[in-house]
Amino acid sequence: MNRLGRLPLLLALALCTCRAPQRTTLVVGSVELRRVEPDRPRPAPDLVPGDWLLRSRDLQVVLAGDTRVVRGARPGSLLHVSDRASPGPAPLHGVDFFVALGDRELEPTSSRLEAVLVDATPTLRLTARYAHRGDTLTLTRDYSMEPGRRALHLRTRIQNDCAHTLRALRYGARLSWGDEAPFAPSLGVHAKVHEGVSPWVGAVDRNFTVGWTRAGSTDLDLRFTGEVHDRSFTPGFTEVVHPAADLRPGASVSDHELLFALPGQLGDLQRAVMLWRGTPVTELPVVVHGAARNPATVTVTTADGHAVLVSPPTTSRAVLPLTPGRYVAWVTAPGSATGDPVGFEVRAGATGAVAIEVALPPGASMRVTAIDEDDAGGRPLPVRITVRGIPPTPDPTLGPNHHASGAGVVVVAAGGTADFPVAPGTYRVTISHGPEWTIAQRDVTVTETLRGEVDVGLSHAVPMPSWVACDLHVHASPSFDSRVSPVDRVASLVAEGVGFATPTEHNVVGDYSEGVGLYPESVTVPLQWEPAVEVTTDRNAQPWGHFNVYPYPPRAGAPEGGPPPFVGVTPREIFAAARVRSPDGIIQVNHPRMQPNIGYFNVTGLDVRTGRAVSPAYDPSYDAIEVFNGFYIGQVAEVERGILDWTSLLAHGRHYIATGSSDSHTIAYQWAGYPRTMVHLAEGESVTDHPAVLRALRQGRAFVTSGPMLLLTVNGQEPGTPVPLGGPTAVQAHVVVMAPPWMHVDTVELRRNGDVAERLAVPLGSGRLRFDATITMTASPGDFILATARGPQGDLEVVLPHSNGVPYAFTNPVWMTEATR
């Protein structure tokens, strides 16, 4: 080959060898961007190869790379934000982004993350392409920081690559918060489902505040999401939404948003947003009187009632940045009456503003002490305390719904004693320890100078010596929709007499070791638990529902403990992955009919009469069904519907275990331990033998209850042990119902193959034994018999305020089998 002939080859080689490899690290001044590599030390233990780390001198954020198989997070999702000086818990758990056409959210067909320099600033650039039924578009998002400012810049551009107009294009972000509810001016605290516009949204945790805003003067369109069941509200994501718009061919839309993360409180966030936007700021001092014993929060609204700002709890004063206008301020504190509102005006250009004075009304306090009166030494007893106002005294607000030290009208006393503030007045105090125990009630009057003193003893009215009370579906703050700390969650379970629990966090392997380690010495048998997870498929383009797996051992070093895959997978793939990690684990279908789109049976179109589903993705290879979910504690019709579904599947030969669990996400109004699954251990077994507990559950030696203790045998055999029959014959069904004195039971039913065969009235009474009868029934091989018991609507209100709760129990089935010859 001559030189001229070699020239094209040499040029090609030069082009190949000179093309710059993809950059994985950029450092300019104090700003650093780098990708986590498998062969390099990780800056934090929970990072995985492929994640991107962007940090300045003060601030650090972690963004998901091509790690979706590991995390289930889309590339570019914000995973962590932290203060580099004090890297503790952040009020923001993460941010996921979405693109939609109409009501359909799109998944990217391709994504690329790369490190680039933009105006000499290290920038992470996401390029994602979307396609749907011929519609194609490209999203570009740049993430960057600037030295000296505690903020992450997010610049987004979406371009229509089609030859036709895209209709109803929407895009935005979903912000998942930590322990404290977010606040947005004009919307207020995220305590209900609502939407509106606001200059910013943010939250604070331990003097570290994170907030989201637009770089321009346009306010955010916000949606506070959540689930509402009766009085109970579970906050969900905060959605930052760009309203639907049509996009012409070749046209684009863009936005520039900021995530501020700074030490301080919401006032500091408001100040940072105002300074960024060039809005005049007046620093208004507020003097708080009467809060020396009970730190108080100052709330400021406009004169017509729109929320503006809240201060951190303070004992003396606060300084709030405000714009000119007319306002109203007042002060509140847990367990105290609300202070009188004070109107004031902030004038433009005012300096040296005169302090506004607000006062917390004089308060009172209460101390409650509970002991086990069956114990000769009077050991302290973990209890839940319910405080209700006796008119004209209103019900107190003892704290946010997720704090064990005070949540709504309840206080959890894991050590048997609690001191807490209340407003002066007269209250009815109820002390309880779950449905096996008596309760105590006292009417107490407290004044500014007279503390309420309540000393009570509870007795074990319905001892169940070989049974274990289990809550197999319960949440704490590792779940995105719960703000209960694991320590407070453990306290709430212990106070209700629960002996075994599974911390089923959403796509996070739960762990109660910290809470159990803080037990008071009075608790002789600490709460037993096994690591667990609730596989939550809400992010799927096609959600399938929620599935518990317990036990589920965490993977060392894996994000969130390494849950089974939950995005872009079918139920069959979820179950298979769970079996690999936990071969002997129990896979439980949670709330199979719950809306919206979180009930497996509804989503797949399961017809329980045939055992067939509309969706070919339906997989029947699970082990248990959550027949009674705590959200239905006052809705017996929903529980009965669950029993009908379950027994219909049993009639098709599927031997699924029935369970009942609280699904509690809060301390107040979603009640840990109600309902519960009571599991029967064999002689010589103990609750500390976790395999024995789970083995008994898998065998079906269990009943579900929100109160009554319900025992069933058929020809002497309990659920979990078959009864051999030679053919159709009479069998003896023995039913026993026990309850504490404060609970009522009025009806027992025996069901054969799901149908009611006998309905029996329970005599009035308040003793332990409410019903004890043997009923003769006809049964054949292949049949199954179970029992139910119930009490009147609202009977649980005394211990579960605002629940309208019903005492209700049902057993797992006793199966009839063909006798061997």
Residue, then its C-alpha position, 0 to 999 in steps of 0.5 A: m500500500n502506498r503512502l497515499g493509500r494509507l492516508p484514509l486509514l491513518l486519518a481514521l486511526a487518528l480520529c479514533t485515538c483522539r476522541a476524548p473518553q467520557r469524563t467522570t470527574l470535573v473539579v473547578g475551584s471548590v465545586e467537584l463533580r464525579r461518578v462513583e466508580p467500582d474500583r475507587p473508594r466511595p465517598a459515602p457507604d450507601l453510594v453505588p457505582g454509577d451514582w454521581l456526586l456533586r458537591s461544593r465546600d458546603l453542600q453535597v448532593v447524590l444523583a442516580g446514574d445508570t443504577r436503576v436495576v439496583r435502586g429503581a431510581r430513574p437516571g438523574s433522580l436526586l437521591h441525597v442532599s446533605d450539609r458537608a459540615s454536619p452530614g446528618p438526616a436531611p428533611l428531603h429524602g429524594v426527588d424523582f422527575f416525570v414527563a407525561l403526555g396527558d394522563r400517561e407518564l412516559e419512561p425514557t427509551s434512552s438516557r445518558l449522563e455526562a460531566v460537562l463544563v458550562d461557563a467554566t462550571p462542572t455540570l452533570r448533563l442528563t439527556a433522555r429520549y422518550a417515545h410513545r405511539g409515534d410521539t418523540l421528544t428529548l429532555t436535557r437537564d443540567y445540574s450544577m452548583e456555584p461557589g459560595r451559594r448553598a443551592l443546586h441549579l436544575r435547568t430543564r429543556i424539553q424539545n418536540d422532535c415530532a413532525h406534529t404537535l404534542r398535546a398536553l405535555r406535562y413535566g415536573a418533580r416529586l419531592s419525598w420528605g423526611d420526618e417533618a411535613p413540608f410547608a409552602p407559603s399560601l398552602g401552609v403545612h402539608a396536612k391534607v390533599h390540596e394544591g395551589v401556587s407558592p414561591w417555594v416549598g421546604a422543610v426543616d430537620r434538626n436546624f437543616t432546611v431544604g427548599w425548592t423554588r423557581a429561579g425566576s419570579t414565577d411561583l411554583d404550581l404545587r400539589f400536596t398528595g396523600e391518602v385519606h382514610d376517615r380521620s387519618f391522613t398519610p402525606g405523600f409526595t409534593e408534586v411540582v407540576h408544569p401545567a399541561a401545554d401543547l408543543r409545536p414541532g421543533a419547539s421547546v419548553s424550559d425552566h430553571e429551578l433551585l434547590f436550596a439547602l442551608p443551616g437554619q429554619l424556614g425563615d432562612l429559606q424564605r430570606a434566601v429565596m427573597l434575596w435571590r429574587g431581589t425581593p425587599v426583605t423586612e426583618l420582623p422581630v416577634v417576642v413570645h410570652g409564656a413559652a418558657r416551659n413549652p416551646a411555641t411556634v409562631t404562625v404568620t398569615t396574610a390578613d385574609g388567612h393565607a399562610v405565610l411562614v412558621s417559626p421554629p419552636t422557641t421559648s422567647r423570640a423569633v425573627l421572620p423575613l416578610t414583605p410589605g403587607r398586612y399580617v396576623a400572627w399567633v402562637t401555638a404549642p403542643g398541649s396548649a391552647t392557641g394564643d390570641p391572634v395579633g394583627f400588624e402591618v409591614r411597611a415598605g422600606a421600614t427599618g428597625a421594625v418594632a417587635i410584635e408581641v404574642a402570648l401563649p395562654p397559661g398551661a398545665s401538665m399531667r403525669v400518668t404512671a401505669i403498672d402491671e397489677d398482676d406483678a407482685g413487684g408492680r413493674p412499670l407497664p408500657v401503655r398508650i395514653t388517650v386524653r379527651g376533653i370533657p366539654p367544654t374542654p376541647d380535645p388537646t393537640l399533644g403533638p404531630n401525629h408521628h411523635a410518640s411523646g405526643a400525637g394528636v390526643v395520645v401519648v405513648a409511654a414505653g417506660g410506663t410513665a409520661d409527663f406532658p403539657v395540656a391546657p387547663g381543663t377537665y379531661r378523660v384519660t384512658i390508659s390501655h395496653g392492647p386487647e388482652w388487657t384491661i383499661a383504666q379511665r380517670d377524669v382529671t382536672v388540671t389548672e395552671t398550679l395543679r398538675g394532673e396525677v394519674d396512677v393506674g394498674l392494668s391486669h392481663a384480662v385475657p392471657m394467651p400463653s402460647w400465642v404471639a401477637c404479630d403486626l406484619h405490616v407497619h411503617a416508620s420513617p425509612s418509608f417515604d410516606s411515614r414520619v414515625s422514627p423507628v424508635d417511636r414505632v417500636a415504642s408504639l408496638v410495645a405499648e399495644g402488647v405486640g410481641f413480634a413485628t416485621p418492619t415492612e418499609h416501602n422498598v427499604v429493608g426495615d430494621y428495628s434494632e435501634g428502637v429495641g436497643l433503647y427499651p426500658e428495663s421494665v420490658t422483660v421480653p423485648l419486641q421480636w422482629e425480623p427484617a422485612v420489606e414492602v415491595t411497592t410498585d407505584r413507580n412502574a408504568q403499570p403498578w401491580g400493588h404492594f407485597n410484603v416479604y418477611p423475613y428478608p435479610p438485607r444485603a450488606g452495602a446495598p442501597e436501602g438494604g437491597p430490596p427485590p426489584f420494584v420498577g420495570v418488573t412483573p409480579r412473577e419477577i418480584f416473587a422470584a427475586a424474593r425467593v432467591r434472597s429469602p427461600d423460606g420467606i413469606i410473600q404477602v399480598n397487601h390490601p389487595r382491593m385498595q385504591p388507587n392502583i395499589g391493590y393487586f387483585n384490582v390491578t390485575g383484574l382477578d376474578v376470585r370466582t374462577g381464580r383467573a385474572v384479566s392480566p397475564a402478569y397475574d402470578p398466584s405464587y404468593d403465600a399470604i393475603e392481608v385480609f384485614n388492613g388497619f385502614y378498615i378498622g371501622q369498615v366491616a364491609e371491606v373486611e368481609r369483602g376481603i374474606l370473600d375474596w380469600t375464601s373464594l380462592l381457598a375454594h379453588g384449592r389455593h391454601y393462602i394464609a390470612t393475616g391482619s395488620s395495622d399498616s400504620h404510618t403514624i402514631a395517632y389515628q393509624w393504630a399499631g397492633y390493630p388489627r393483629t395476627m395471633v400466631h399459635l406456637a407449639e409446646g416448648e416454642s417461644v416468641t424468641d424463636h423466630p423460625a418457629v413463629l414464622r413456621a406456625l404462621r405458614q402452617g395457618r395456626a393463626f387468627v386475625t383480630s382487632g379485639p376478640m380472642l377467637l379459638l376454633t377446633v374441628n374434631g379437636q384439630e385447630p387451624g393448620t392441622p387437617v381433619p381426615l374424613g372418610g366421606p360426608t359426615a358430622v363434625q364437631a366445631h368448638v368455638v371459644v370467644m374471650a374479650p376484656p371487660w371493656m369490649h363487647v362481642d355480639t355475634v359468632e359465625l361458622r363458615r363452611n367453604g366461605d358460606v355462613a353455615e351457623r350464625l349465633a348470638v353471644p350473650l351479654g357479659s363482661g367476663r373473660l369468657r363470652f362464648d363457648a359452644t360446640i356445634t355439629m356440622t356436616a362436612s366432606p373431604g375438601d371442605f374448610i371451616l372457619a369462624t368469625a366473631r364481631g361486636p358493635q360498630g364504634d365499640l373500639e372508640v374508647v381506645l382508638p379515638h375517631s376510628n369508629g372501630v369494630p371488634y372483629a376476628f376470624t380464624n384461618p381454616v380447618w381443612m377436611t381431607e380424605a382419610t387414608r385407608 
